[in-house]
Amino acid sequence: MTPDAVTLAFLDALKAAGRRPLWELTIDEVRASIRAASLQLGAPSTDVHDVVDRKMPVPGGEIGLRVYTPRPASEDRPFPIVVHLHGAGFVAGDLDTHDSIARYYCKHADAVVIAVDYRLAPEHPFPAAVDDAYAAVEWAVEHAHELHGDARRIAVLGDSAGGNLAAVVCQLAKARNGPRIAFQALVYPVVDFRPGATYPSREQFGGGDFFLSNRDMEFFRSCYLNDVPRNGSEPRASPLLGDLAGLPPALVVTAGCDPLHDEAKAYADRLAAAGVPVEYRCFESTIHAFMSFAAALPVGVEGLSFVAARLRAALHAA
């Protein structure tokens, strides 16, 4: 698989701009870099009916939630709910970096979207983000009525690190007899943090020429898992190692020129082998995080549209 012409031009522009690898930066610089790129290159903002910031208690404090409503509510037909978990390596990202994405899903999936500003590493290492993501799903169920949402039609959705959290939340909900999740959408997720895990796509695309590198991923892994190798063998960190039987129907989306491609495909294959209804889609000619760069990569808008359509079909048919 090779990048298409537009993706190649995008990668060339990043090189020409002198973009430093994320693993060379400080935590503050990583966050600033990802924030700037997301705000500059994200999809144009989509108008929705209402956007409200809320707070949710977590150990030691509280985190932010942003609730998006697509249109005026109808009393006799509550909206499905999508709990949205942002990417950026468990180290960066926030409600603003993924605001345009959350708005897009809200409008085009016709759903209430709850974006989660989960705690970030290294200040809050594993499993803080997992705990926050699971608590957010519980919060969505508890507050569904006031949000004009339907607690019986909840999806979890995440990209990259957020895709990891969405997968883990589904496994935890099953194991704990927790909230019933109707659908999961995992967008280029990282699912295998085992020490020494190797995949051909990491070898082929992880050298630094395709945006996300293996050294970037090692930096994120070290921050998130607090340099404790055994954490990577926990299913709450590496959902590929979990019990996948009985999980909600799934959509798994990958990019062909992404170091994470092969492990995400392996997760889709394991879901199918466990009897979980799963749809797999690879956007073969582009890179990791392409949906966050929709202003520069038309395939990013195509990906957002595809995921939104699948969310809408799954949740409005329920």
N, C-alpha and C positions, 0 to 999 in steps of 0.2 A: 504494500500500500504506500502511496506517495501523496503528498499534499497537492490539492488543486492550485491553480494559478493565483487565485485570490488569497488563499492561505499562505502560499509561498511569499507573496508580496507583503503580507502582514508580518511574517517572520523576518523578512529582510528589513522591513521598517523598524522592527524592534532592535535588530542588530545595529542598524545605522544610527539609531538614537542613543546607542551606548548603554542599553539596559544591562545593569549588573545582575548576575544570578542572585536569586533570593537567598541562597545559603550563605552568601558573602555579607549579607546585611544584618544589622541589629534588628531586634524584634520591632522596635518603633519604626524603623525604616521599612521593614517588610509590610507592616500594617499600612503605612502611608503610601507605599508603592501600589499595593493591591487596591486600596481605596481610590487612589487617583485613576488607575487604569479602569476600574469598574465604573466609576462615575463618568469618565470620558468616553468609554467604548461600549457601554451598555446600550440595550435597545431604547429607542425613544420612549419616554414615559407615556403610559396608557391611562386615560381618564377612567376612574371608577367612581362609584357613588359616594363612598365614605372611607376615610382612613383615620383610625384612632389608635393612639399609643396607650398601652396598658402596662401594668407591672405585675409580676408574679413572684412570690417569695421563694427563695432557695436558701440552703444552709449558709448562714453568715450574711444574708442580705436579700437582694432581689435582682431580677433580670427584667429586661424589657420584652414586650410582645407588641407587634404592630398588626392590627386587625383591619383587613381590607374587605369591603362589601361591594359587590359588583353593581347592584341596582337597588331601587327601593324594594323592601321586603314585602312578601305576600304572606298574610297570616295563615293561609291554608297550605302553603308549600314552602317550608323552610329550605334554606340552601344547604347543599353538602358543604363539608368543611375540609380544607386542606391545611395540614400543619407543615410549614415550609422551613427547612433546615438548610442554612446557607453553607457554601463551601469556603475554601481558603485555608486548608491545612490544619484546622483546629486552632490556629494561631492568629488568624486575621479574619476579616469579614465582619459585617454588622448589618443592622437593619437598613442602612442607607446603601451599602454596596450592592445589595440584591433587591433594592426597592423596585426597580423597573421590571425585574423578573417576576417578583411577587404580584405586581400590578397586572402584568400580562396574563399570568395564570388566573388571577381573580376574574378578569374580564372575559377571557376566552374559554375558561372552564366553567364559568358562571357559578362560582363557589366563593364562600367566605374563606379567605386565606389568612392564616395566623402565622406570621413570621416570628421566629424565635431568636432572640439575641443571647444565645447560650454563653456560658462562661468560657473564656479562652485560655489555652496554654501559652506559655509555661506557668503563668501565675496560678492557673487552676487546671492541673493536669488530669489525665484519665483517672477516674471515670466521671469527672464533673460534667462534661458536655453530655455524656450519656444520661446522667441523672436529670439534667435540665430538659433534655429532649423528651424523655419519658414523662416527666412531670408536666410538660407542655401539652402532651396528648391528654393526660388526665384533666388538665385545666380546660381544654377544649370541650371535653365531655361535660364537665361540671357547669360550664358557662354557655353551653350550646343554645339554650333557650333564649337567653338575653341577647345573643348574637344573631338571632333569627336563623340558627343553624340546626341541622339534624344530626344528633349524636349517633344515629345508626349508620350514617354515611360519612365516615371520616377516612381520609387518605393521609399518608405521610409521604413527603416528597423532599428529596435533597440532591444536591450536586456535589461530587467529589467527597470531601469530608462529610458534608451533609448527607450524601448518599450512604455513607457508612453508618451514620447515626440513624437514618431512616430504617435501614436493614436491621440494625441492632434493636431498635424500638419494637419492631414487629416481632422479633424473637422473644423479647422480654414480655411483651403483652400476652403472648401465648403461654409462656412459662409461668407467669404470675396470675393467670386468669384475669388479666387487666382489660383495658378498653378493647372493644371489638373494632379492629381496623379493617376497612372494606377494601383498601387498595394501597399498594406501595409503588412509587415511581422512583427509581434509582438512576441518577444521571451521572455517567462516568464515575462510579463510586470506587473508592479504595476499600478493599475487603480483606486484605491479607497483610498483616503487620508482623508475621512470624520472622524472627531473626534468620537471615539467610535465604528467605524465600526468593526464588528467581522465576522469571517468566520471559519468553522470547521477546515480547513487546517491550519489556524494560530494557533488554539488551539492545534492541533495534532503535528505540526512540528515546531512551533515557540519557543520551550523552550531552544534552544541552541545546541541540539545534531545533527542538520541537516544543519550545516554551517551557513545559514542565520537565525537570531533569531528575535522575535518580538521586543526585546530591541534594536537590531541593526536598525530595521526599524523605531522605534520611534526616535532614534538618527538622522537618515537621514531625517525623516519627519520634525523634529524640525529645523534642519539646512536649509532645502530647503524652508519651508514655513515660516521661520523667526519667529517661535513661535506665529503665528497668526492663531488660530483655524479656523476662517471663510474661510481662503484660501483653506482649504481642501474640502470645499463644492463647489468650483468653478470648472466647467468642464475643464478649462485649467490645473488644478491640478489633478482632478479626472475625467478622460474621461468617466468612467462608467456612469456619470451623464449627459452626453451630448446628443445632437440630433444625432442619428446614421443613420438615413435614408439618402440614397443617397451617402454613403461613398464608397470608392474604394473597390474592392474585397480584401479579407483579408486572411492571414494565421495567426493563433494563436497557439503558441507552449508553452506547460507547462511541468513541471517536477512533478511527482507524490508525491515526498517527499519534497515539497516546500511550505512554508507558503503562498505564493502568488498563489498557484494552483487554489483555488476556485474562487477568484475574476477574474483571467484571463479567467477561464472557463465561468464565468458569463458574461464577456464582449463578448466572442465568441457567447454565446447564445443570447445576446441582439442584436448583429450584425445580426444574422440569423433572429431573430424576426422582425427586421427592414427591411428585404428584401435584405440585403447585402450578396452577395456570400461569404461564409467563409468556410475555412477548418480548423478543429481543430485537433491537434495531441498532445497527452500526452506521454512523455517518463516516464513510470510509476515508474520505479525502481531506479530513481536517484534524484539528488538534484538541488536546485537553482544554476544557473551559470555553469552548467555542461559543456557547450560548451566552456567556458573560461578555463576549466581544461582538454582539450582534450589530452594532453600529458600523463595524468594519468588515464583518464576515456575514454575507447574506445567508450562509448555511446556519448561522446562529438563530436567525428569525425562523428559518425552516424547522430547526430543532424545537424551539419554543412552541411553535404552532403544533407540531406533532405531539409533544407531551401534553399540551393543553387539550387537544382533541381527545387523546386517550383518557385523560382525567375526566373530561366531560362525559364521554361515553360510559365509563365505568361507574361514575357516581350518579349520573342522572338516570341510569338504567336500574339502579338499586332500589 
